[in-house]
Amino acid sequence: MGKAIAQQNSIHISPRKAGLICDLIRFKSTNEALSILTNLDKKGSEIILKLLKSAISNATHNHALDATKLYVLQALANQAKMIKRTMPKARGSAALIRKRHSNIIIIVSDNQSDRLPVKKSKKPVARKELTK
């Protein structure tokens, strides 16, 4: 019963785009997550696939966990540094361009009791409650 972590910092992909890919593999078995990432046609899928393979390797070699029982416990894409550049615009003005980066963390585990996804409530909110 253990966990293994793989993390990569300052990847040149926005956290929003990387987070959508992380949502696809969270709480899935590692075999299923590997097949999802290999068939996904997005830029971040190759980066997260490499990181998932690293987490599986860390689990088997460093923590002596069984690779067939592993699943993705957490997959997070947090905001890292943001490089700011300017683009020339009309009449001598300039617009700010934000080049975003991500810190991606993947945690794999073999403990089934940790596998409890958080359910979000989909209760609609009435307009009267919003105006109070």
Secondary structure, DSSP 8 states (H G I E B T S, - for coil): --EEEEEEEEESS-HHHHHHHHHHHTTSBHHHHHHHHHH--SHHHHHHHHHHHHHHHHHHHTS---GGG-EEEEEEEEEEEEEEEEEE-GGG-EEEEEEEEEEEEEEEE--GGG------------HHHHH-
